[in-house]
Amino acid sequence: MKSEKLLLHVCCAPCASAVVEKLNADYQLTLLYCNPNIQPEAEYFRRRESVQKLAERYALDLLTPRYAPEPWQAAVQQYAAEPEGGRRCELCFAYRLAWTAEQARDGYAGFATTLSISPHKNLAQINRAGQSAAQKYGGKYWAFDFRSLYQRSVSLAKELGLYRQKYCGCVYGQI
């Protein structure tokens, strides 16, 4: 029997695939695709479509807020020249996980993110952002480390025909 309700922030379908496979047996999952960092707009919707496909595959609810990159852009633009993994990424994690934490107050035992599956992302930055968001919004951040599932996510993405992007999502990651 599935126990607690978990709101899972999903960065993309490939990363989410192995995480959903692992957590779905134990938690009542709802996926949240909140990624205003993804640009251009067509890329955002292409990734969202793939997340919808994954949600349907596992019969999960999916929350998709309106695409609004402008506030995110305003929050990170002063760090445009930072390298990948720098202050801009910290702010990006904080922005998305704050939004997730705010939504998790609506009946969820806690929230987590698929961001921690990537061997290219700084796990400490992600967890600091999650803990900070939990403190601010009064929820519980579950600091999973999904990096051991990365290769499984690559296989599952191929198996399920999920769109696999070539950059993190923000305009700076394309440069």
Backbone bond lengths (Angstrom), bond angles and torsions (degrees), N, CA, C in turn:
res aa  C-N    CA-C-N  psi(-1)  N-CA   C-N-CA  omega(-1)  CA-C   N-CA-C  phi
1 M - - - 1.465 - - 1.524 109.20 -
2 K 1.301 114.93 135.17 1.459 120.48 178.32 1.517 109.42 -72.65
3 S 1.300 114.98 136.02 1.466 118.89 -175.41 1.525 112.14 -93.39
4 E 1.284 117.54 -95.71 1.462 121.54 -169.82 1.525 113.36 -85.34
5 K 1.337 114.14 154.01 1.461 120.73 176.03 1.523 108.32 -83.49
6 L 1.320 115.33 126.10 1.456 122.07 -178.01 1.520 109.66 -122.74
7 L 1.324 116.49 127.33 1.458 121.68 173.59 1.520 106.71 -92.08
8 L 1.319 116.12 118.20 1.459 121.90 -175.81 1.517 110.50 -107.98
9 H 1.336 115.57 110.60 1.462 120.18 173.71 1.523 107.45 -69.17
10 V 1.332 115.70 128.28 1.455 122.23 -177.18 1.521 109.14 -113.92
11 C 1.329 115.95 120.04 1.465 119.55 178.28 1.525 110.57 -78.82
12 C 1.331 116.73 -37.28 1.467 121.63 178.22 1.527 108.24 -164.67
13 A 1.315 116.53 164.48 1.463 120.70 -177.43 1.528 113.57 -66.28
14 P 1.341 119.52 -43.91 1.464 117.47 179.10 1.531 112.96 -57.80
15 C 1.320 117.36 -46.69 1.471 120.15 179.00 1.523 111.11 -64.03
16 A 1.308 116.78 -37.30 1.467 120.87 -178.34 1.521 112.72 -72.54
17 S 1.322 117.85 -26.23 1.465 120.41 -171.87 1.527 113.21 -55.35
18 A 1.312 118.03 -53.47 1.467 120.87 -178.01 1.525 111.65 -72.34
19 V 1.322 116.61 -31.49 1.467 120.65 178.42 1.527 109.82 -66.97
20 V 1.316 116.41 -46.16 1.467 120.69 178.15 1.525 109.96 -62.43
21 E 1.313 116.57 -43.60 1.461 120.41 178.35 1.535 110.49 -56.28
22 K 1.325 117.19 -41.67 1.469 121.82 -178.48 1.532 112.45 -73.06
23 L 1.328 117.46 -45.95 1.467 121.14 -172.02 1.525 114.70 -85.11
24 N 1.312 117.14 -22.82 1.459 120.40 -171.55 1.528 113.53 -61.26
25 A 1.306 118.12 -28.90 1.468 120.65 -179.57 1.527 112.37 -72.37
26 D 1.323 116.74 -27.35 1.466 120.68 -172.89 1.525 115.46 -107.73
27 Y 1.314 117.45 -18.74 1.468 120.84 -174.93 1.521 111.00 -127.77
28 Q 1.320 115.11 152.60 1.460 121.42 170.25 1.529 105.60 -84.92
29 L 1.311 116.05 96.84 1.459 121.12 -173.94 1.519 112.81 -87.46
30 T 1.304 114.77 140.22 1.457 122.85 163.91 1.518 105.17 -125.94
31 L 1.320 116.34 131.65 1.457 120.72 179.56 1.520 109.80 -91.76
32 L 1.313 115.77 143.34 1.461 122.27 176.76 1.517 108.40 -126.39
33 Y 1.322 115.76 116.37 1.461 121.19 177.56 1.523 107.40 -101.99
34 C 1.323 115.59 89.25 1.465 122.96 179.44 1.520 107.57 -121.68
35 N 1.325 116.10 96.17 1.458 121.69 -173.61 1.528 111.38 -142.46
36 P 1.337 117.04 67.79 1.463 119.81 -178.94 1.525 112.90 -68.53
37 N 1.321 116.73 -6.34 1.460 121.60 177.03 1.522 112.37 -73.98
38 I 1.315 117.37 -20.38 1.461 120.38 -173.80 1.523 110.56 -76.06
39 Q 1.315 114.07 125.17 1.458 121.80 179.49 1.523 108.34 -142.13
40 P 1.322 117.43 151.86 1.457 128.73 -1.53 1.536 111.64 -72.94
41 E 1.300 115.15 176.54 1.459 121.61 -176.21 1.532 112.26 -55.98
42 A 1.319 116.93 -40.24 1.467 120.17 -179.95 1.530 110.98 -61.20
43 E 1.329 116.89 -36.10 1.469 121.39 177.51 1.526 110.42 -66.48
44 Y 1.332 115.96 -41.89 1.467 120.91 178.25 1.532 109.95 -56.46
45 F 1.324 116.41 -49.07 1.466 119.99 -176.82 1.527 112.15 -71.53
46 R 1.315 117.57 -32.02 1.463 120.14 176.36 1.534 109.86 -63.96
47 R 1.327 116.29 -43.00 1.470 120.25 178.24 1.525 110.96 -68.05
48 R 1.319 116.61 -39.86 1.463 119.77 179.53 1.525 110.96 -62.66
49 E 1.322 117.13 -39.91 1.465 121.89 177.21 1.528 111.21 -58.27
50 S 1.316 115.37 -41.09 1.455 120.38 179.26 1.533 111.26 -67.85
51 V 1.329 117.04 -37.27 1.469 121.17 176.08 1.530 109.64 -65.62
52 Q 1.335 117.21 -39.09 1.467 120.67 177.19 1.530 110.71 -60.98
53 K 1.310 115.64 -41.09 1.468 121.13 178.08 1.534 110.18 -60.26
54 L 1.319 116.61 -43.56 1.465 121.07 178.78 1.531 111.06 -65.12
55 A 1.319 116.80 -44.25 1.470 121.02 179.22 1.529 110.57 -59.99
56 E 1.318 116.85 -42.68 1.467 121.00 178.44 1.525 110.97 -64.35
57 R 1.311 116.63 -39.79 1.475 121.88 -179.88 1.525 111.21 -58.05
58 Y 1.326 116.67 -38.36 1.466 121.61 -178.55 1.533 112.86 -102.77
59 A 1.327 117.50 6.87 1.473 123.07 -179.78 1.527 111.47 54.26
60 L 1.337 115.63 48.97 1.461 121.91 -179.64 1.518 110.78 -108.76
61 D 1.326 115.32 149.05 1.457 119.78 172.72 1.522 108.71 -71.74
62 L 1.327 114.78 146.52 1.461 121.15 179.76 1.519 108.94 -132.41
63 L 1.318 115.86 123.74 1.462 122.01 174.95 1.524 108.09 -98.44
64 T 1.332 115.66 130.67 1.465 120.23 -179.70 1.524 109.16 -134.31
65 P 1.318 117.02 95.99 1.463 119.23 178.28 1.530 110.74 -65.42
66 R 1.298 114.84 162.89 1.463 121.53 178.91 1.529 109.84 -58.51
67 Y 1.316 116.23 139.63 1.465 121.49 178.25 1.525 108.90 -71.04
68 A 1.319 116.53 117.71 1.469 122.20 -178.15 1.530 109.24 -144.90
69 P 1.322 117.60 83.79 1.463 120.26 -176.57 1.528 114.80 -76.57
70 E 1.317 118.02 -16.03 1.470 120.53 -173.61 1.531 113.82 -61.06
71 P 1.346 120.34 -48.55 1.470 119.14 178.43 1.537 112.44 -62.15
72 W 1.313 116.42 -38.62 1.464 119.53 176.82 1.528 109.98 -61.94
73 Q 1.327 115.75 -46.73 1.468 120.88 -179.45 1.526 110.48 -58.23
74 A 1.322 116.93 -42.92 1.468 120.95 179.20 1.529 110.88 -62.99
75 A 1.325 116.99 -35.51 1.468 120.99 -178.08 1.525 112.93 -71.05
76 V 1.326 117.67 -30.05 1.471 119.82 -173.85 1.523 115.24 -111.39
77 Q 1.320 118.16 -8.57 1.467 119.52 -170.11 1.524 114.34 -60.27
78 Q 1.324 117.75 -29.98 1.466 118.55 179.76 1.534 112.06 -68.84
79 Y 1.342 116.54 -11.54 1.464 121.14 179.25 1.528 111.55 -110.81
80 A 1.316 116.27 23.67 1.463 121.56 -177.29 1.527 112.67 -56.73
81 A 1.309 117.59 -35.36 1.465 121.38 -176.67 1.533 113.45 -83.80
82 E 1.317 116.91 -5.45 1.473 120.48 -179.51 1.532 110.04 -65.20
83 P 1.316 116.73 147.10 1.468 118.82 175.64 1.529 110.62 -72.59
84 E 1.311 115.40 162.60 1.464 121.06 174.72 1.528 108.36 -55.63
85 G 1.327 116.25 133.21 1.456 121.05 -178.90 1.517 113.80 93.35
86 G 1.324 117.14 -0.61 1.458 121.60 -178.58 1.520 113.08 -89.62
87 R 1.317 114.66 -155.50 1.471 121.78 -176.00 1.531 112.16 -60.41
88 R 1.326 117.49 -36.49 1.465 120.84 179.55 1.532 110.52 -59.52
89 C 1.315 116.57 -43.31 1.467 120.43 179.48 1.526 110.68 -65.48
90 E 1.335 116.82 -40.30 1.469 119.95 176.78 1.520 110.80 -57.36
91 L 1.328 115.79 -46.63 1.467 120.00 -179.89 1.522 111.36 -65.85
92 C 1.307 116.48 -36.98 1.465 121.02 179.01 1.530 110.46 -63.78
93 F 1.323 117.07 -45.68 1.470 120.32 176.97 1.527 109.92 -60.70
94 A 1.323 115.64 -45.72 1.471 120.50 -178.20 1.525 110.91 -61.26
95 Y 1.314 116.91 -42.01 1.465 121.94 -179.06 1.529 110.35 -61.03
96 R 1.313 116.46 -50.81 1.463 120.73 -176.33 1.529 112.27 -70.25
97 L 1.322 117.13 -38.12 1.465 119.00 -178.77 1.520 112.14 -76.86
98 A 1.326 118.15 -26.72 1.470 120.09 173.11 1.530 109.23 -64.82
99 W 1.307 116.44 -43.52 1.468 120.39 178.45 1.529 109.66 -62.53
100 T 1.314 116.54 -41.08 1.463 121.54 178.92 1.525 110.87 -63.44
101 A 1.332 116.35 -46.37 1.472 121.00 -179.92 1.519 111.18 -60.39
102 E 1.309 116.02 -39.90 1.468 120.20 179.37 1.530 110.49 -62.46
103 Q 1.324 116.90 -41.73 1.469 120.83 179.03 1.529 111.32 -70.38
104 A 1.324 116.82 -32.19 1.471 121.40 -177.39 1.524 112.65 -66.70
105 R 1.323 117.00 -18.44 1.472 119.84 177.74 1.522 111.55 -64.31
106 D 1.320 116.53 -17.36 1.458 121.93 -176.41 1.534 111.49 -88.23
107 G 1.332 116.50 61.23 1.454 120.78 171.45 1.518 117.60 93.27
108 Y 1.312 118.43 12.92 1.460 120.77 179.60 1.524 110.62 -105.30
109 A 1.329 115.76 145.53 1.468 120.63 176.91 1.522 110.70 -71.25
110 G 1.318 115.99 -24.54 1.453 120.39 -179.84 1.509 111.34 -179.35
111 F 1.333 114.52 -175.62 1.457 120.38 178.80 1.521 109.28 -140.27
112 A 1.323 114.66 157.83 1.460 122.40 179.20 1.524 107.23 -148.43
113 T 1.322 115.94 177.79 1.458 120.10 179.69 1.524 111.19 -139.83
114 T 1.313 115.02 149.24 1.461 121.08 175.30 1.524 111.53 -80.58
115 L 1.314 118.01 -8.36 1.467 121.15 -179.96 1.524 112.09 -54.30
116 S 1.332 116.61 -29.78 1.464 120.22 -175.35 1.530 113.77 -73.90
117 I 1.320 118.08 1.16 1.467 120.01 177.08 1.528 111.57 -82.05
118 S 1.305 116.72 -23.70 1.461 120.73 -172.79 1.528 112.92 -76.18
119 P 1.332 116.38 127.60 1.461 118.95 174.15 1.533 111.48 -73.15
120 H 1.330 116.59 -7.23 1.467 121.76 -178.63 1.523 113.04 -95.71
121 K 1.320 117.54 -7.11 1.469 121.65 -178.63 1.524 110.14 -105.89
122 N 1.320 115.26 152.09 1.458 122.21 -178.20 1.530 109.09 -85.47
123 L 1.322 115.97 109.17 1.462 121.48 -176.08 1.525 111.91 -61.74
124 A 1.322 117.36 -37.63 1.474 120.60 179.22 1.525 110.61 -63.11
125 Q 1.334 117.47 -41.01 1.474 120.95 177.18 1.522 110.56 -62.50
126 I 1.312 116.19 -44.97 1.466 120.99 -179.17 1.529 109.96 -61.04
127 N 1.313 116.67 -47.86 1.467 120.30 -177.63 1.523 112.56 -67.44
128 R 1.325 117.88 -36.86 1.475 119.91 175.10 1.521 110.15 -61.54
129 A 1.324 116.18 -43.06 1.468 120.53 179.40 1.524 110.64 -63.41
130 G 1.318 117.26 -42.48 1.461 121.05 179.14 1.517 112.47 -65.36
131 Q 1.324 117.16 -44.69 1.469 121.12 179.00 1.526 111.07 -64.05
132 S 1.314 116.38 -42.03 1.466 120.76 178.90 1.527 111.00 -62.50
133 A 1.320 116.33 -42.88 1.468 120.87 178.48 1.527 110.58 -64.00
134 A 1.323 116.60 -40.24 1.468 120.57 179.12 1.525 110.82 -63.90
135 Q 1.320 117.25 -41.11 1.469 120.63 177.94 1.520 110.90 -63.93
136 K 1.317 115.87 -43.55 1.466 120.35 -177.08 1.527 112.13 -66.38
137 Y 1.338 116.88 -40.36 1.463 120.28 -173.94 1.526 113.90 -104.41
138 G 1.329 116.98 1.14 1.457 120.19 173.93 1.512 115.99 78.65
139 G 1.308 118.23 13.78 1.458 120.62 179.55 1.514 111.98 -99.33
140 K 1.317 114.67 -168.68 1.461 120.54 178.82 1.526 108.98 -118.92
141 Y 1.322 115.83 125.02 1.463 121.41 176.01 1.520 108.45 -95.75
142 W 1.308 116.14 126.30 1.451 121.20 177.55 1.522 107.95 -97.98
143 A 1.316 115.83 109.09 1.467 122.73 -173.57 1.530 111.00 -85.74
144 F 1.301 115.78 71.53 1.461 120.20 176.46 1.529 109.85 -72.92
145 D 1.308 116.22 148.83 1.464 122.54 171.37 1.527 105.60 -114.56
146 F 1.328 115.78 102.97 1.460 120.80 -175.41 1.529 113.27 -98.02
147 R 1.329 118.05 10.10 1.470 120.03 -174.74 1.528 113.00 -57.07
148 S 1.321 117.76 -30.99 1.472 120.22 179.63 1.533 111.91 -66.30
149 L 1.322 116.75 -14.69 1.471 121.44 -179.61 1.527 113.11 -93.67
150 Y 1.319 117.41 -0.04 1.470 120.39 -172.91 1.537 112.06 -57.19
151 Q 1.328 118.00 -50.68 1.467 119.80 -178.40 1.528 111.32 -63.31
152 R 1.315 117.08 -35.61 1.467 120.19 176.17 1.524 109.97 -63.45
153 S 1.332 117.00 -38.02 1.468 120.18 179.60 1.527 111.10 -64.75
154 V 1.315 117.25 -36.61 1.468 121.18 177.51 1.527 109.43 -63.40
155 S 1.328 116.42 -46.08 1.473 121.11 179.20 1.526 111.90 -64.23
156 L 1.326 115.98 -46.06 1.468 120.00 -179.21 1.525 111.78 -63.68
157 A 1.317 116.94 -39.49 1.466 120.19 179.42 1.525 110.18 -59.19
158 K 1.317 116.47 -42.27 1.472 120.56 178.00 1.526 110.34 -66.41
159 E 1.323 115.42 -47.47 1.465 121.61 -178.12 1.528 112.11 -59.24
160 L 1.329 116.68 -40.52 1.464 121.51 -177.01 1.527 113.26 -90.90
161 G 1.322 117.33 -3.07 1.464 121.15 179.98 1.517 113.19 68.38
162 L 1.333 116.43 39.13 1.465 121.13 -179.21 1.525 110.65 -87.41
163 Y 1.306 115.54 140.78 1.464 120.80 177.45 1.525 109.66 -64.15
164 R 1.321 116.21 126.63 1.467 122.17 -179.93 1.524 108.33 -114.73
165 Q 1.317 115.58 110.04 1.454 122.36 -176.77 1.526 111.46 -76.32
166 K 1.340 115.19 168.33 1.457 120.46 -176.37 1.528 113.39 -110.66
167 Y 1.316 118.17 3.87 1.469 121.62 177.87 1.517 108.55 -151.55
168 C 1.339 116.41 162.99 1.469 121.26 -172.78 1.526 112.05 -59.94
169 G 1.307 116.68 -36.34 1.459 118.88 178.71 1.504 114.23 140.67
170 C 1.313 117.34 -35.34 1.465 118.15 -176.41 1.528 110.68 -80.45
171 V 1.309 115.57 159.43 1.465 120.51 -178.80 1.522 111.19 -59.88
172 Y 1.317 116.52 -30.54 1.462 120.20 -178.47 1.522 111.35 -71.87
173 G 1.314 117.03 -27.97 1.453 121.50 178.42 1.517 113.00 -73.07
174 Q 1.321 117.24 -15.37 1.462 121.87 178.90 1.518 112.02 -84.73
175 I 1.324 115.54 -18.21 1.471 120.47 -173.23 1.516 110.67 -76.60
